[in-house]
Amino acid sequence: MEEESKPAIQLGKKWKNESFHHTFDQADAIRQKLIRIWASNQAHEGMEVKVKFLPSKQKFVVKTRRKPAFDKKLEEKEEKKIGKSKQRNKKNTGGRMFDPTASI
């Protein structure tokens, strides 16, 4: 019997709910507004926006997130810290419980 290895499924970054609306036109207007704002600002580079219908609430939701590829670029730019860690400088806090051997 041969076992087939399945590739690991990598989930994308989660979407955040920006706003809720009763009609698609209202939600689409907010989506277009966000796109215009983000196009003129470099701080919002790589942002995505979508409109989704929620049947349970009978509403449309505007969702936003940063593209996962842009987050990887930001992580690559961060450098590894060199030096002593804060954990090394902390006191030993394991002795908070009552110690019966320390009695008279």
VENFEN-V106284 format. One record per residue. N is the residue number from 0. RES is the residue in three letters. SS is DSSP state (~ for helix, > for strand, _ for the rest). OMEGA is omega as a letter, one per 30 degrees, with the letter a starting at -180 (NA if undefined). Layout:
n=N res=RES ss=SS omega=OMEGA
n=N res=RES ss=SS omega=OMEGA
This chain:
n=0 res=MET ss=_ omega=l
n=1 res=GLU ss=_ omega=l
n=2 res=GLU ss=_ omega=l
n=3 res=GLU ss=_ omega=l
n=4 res=SER ss=_ omega=l
n=5 res=LYS ss=_ omega=l
n=6 res=PRO ss=_ omega=a
n=7 res=ALA ss=_ omega=l
n=8 res=ILE ss=_ omega=l
n=9 res=GLN ss=_ omega=l
n=10 res=LEU ss=_ omega=l
n=11 res=GLY ss=_ omega=l
n=12 res=LYS ss=_ omega=a
n=13 res=LYS ss=_ omega=l
n=14 res=TRP ss=_ omega=l
n=15 res=LYS ss=> omega=l
n=16 res=ASN ss=> omega=a
n=17 res=GLU ss=> omega=a
n=18 res=SER ss=> omega=l
n=19 res=PHE ss=> omega=a
n=20 res=HIS ss=> omega=a
n=21 res=HIS ss=_ omega=a
n=22 res=THR ss=_ omega=l
n=23 res=PHE ss=~ omega=a
n=24 res=ASP ss=~ omega=l
n=25 res=GLN ss=~ omega=a
n=26 res=ALA ss=~ omega=a
n=27 res=ASP ss=~ omega=l
n=28 res=ALA ss=~ omega=l
n=29 res=ILE ss=~ omega=l
n=30 res=ARG ss=~ omega=l
n=31 res=GLN ss=~ omega=l
n=32 res=LYS ss=~ omega=l
n=33 res=LEU ss=~ omega=l
n=34 res=ILE ss=~ omega=l
n=35 res=ARG ss=~ omega=a
n=36 res=ILE ss=~ omega=a
n=37 res=TRP ss=~ omega=a
n=38 res=ALA ss=~ omega=a
n=39 res=SER ss=_ omega=a
n=40 res=ASN ss=_ omega=a
n=41 res=GLN ss=~ omega=l
n=42 res=ALA ss=~ omega=a
n=43 res=HIS ss=~ omega=a
n=44 res=GLU ss=_ omega=l
n=45 res=GLY ss=_ omega=l
n=46 res=MET ss=> omega=l
n=47 res=GLU ss=> omega=l
n=48 res=VAL ss=> omega=l
n=49 res=LYS ss=> omega=l
n=50 res=VAL ss=> omega=a
n=51 res=LYS ss=> omega=l
n=52 res=PHE ss=> omega=l
n=53 res=LEU ss=> omega=a
n=54 res=PRO ss=_ omega=a
n=55 res=SER ss=_ omega=a
n=56 res=LYS ss=_ omega=a
n=57 res=GLN ss=_ omega=a
n=58 res=LYS ss=> omega=l
n=59 res=PHE ss=> omega=a
n=60 res=VAL ss=> omega=l
n=61 res=VAL ss=> omega=a
n=62 res=LYS ss=> omega=a
n=63 res=THR ss=> omega=l
n=64 res=ARG ss=> omega=l
n=65 res=ARG ss=> omega=a
n=66 res=LYS ss=_ omega=a
n=67 res=PRO ss=~ omega=l
n=68 res=ALA ss=~ omega=a
n=69 res=PHE ss=~ omega=l
n=70 res=ASP ss=~ omega=l
n=71 res=LYS ss=~ omega=l
n=72 res=LYS ss=~ omega=l
n=73 res=LEU ss=~ omega=l
n=74 res=GLU ss=~ omega=l
n=75 res=GLU ss=~ omega=a
n=76 res=LYS ss=~ omega=a
n=77 res=GLU ss=_ omega=a
n=78 res=GLU ss=_ omega=l
n=79 res=LYS ss=_ omega=a
n=80 res=LYS ss=_ omega=l
n=81 res=ILE ss=_ omega=l
n=82 res=GLY ss=_ omega=a
n=83 res=LYS ss=_ omega=l
n=84 res=SER ss=_ omega=l
n=85 res=LYS ss=~ omega=a
n=86 res=GLN ss=~ omega=a
n=87 res=ARG ss=~ omega=a
n=88 res=ASN ss=~ omega=a
n=89 res=LYS ss=_ omega=l
n=90 res=LYS ss=_ omega=l
n=91 res=ASN ss=_ omega=a
n=92 res=THR ss=_ omega=a
n=93 res=GLY ss=_ omega=a
n=94 res=GLY ss=_ omega=a
n=95 res=ARG ss=_ omega=a
n=96 res=MET ss=_ omega=l
n=97 res=PHE ss=_ omega=a
n=98 res=ASP ss=_ omega=a
n=99 res=PRO ss=~ omega=a
n=100 res=THR ss=~ omega=a
n=101 res=ALA ss=~ omega=a
n=102 res=SER ss=_ omega=a
n=103 res=ILE ss=_ omega=NA
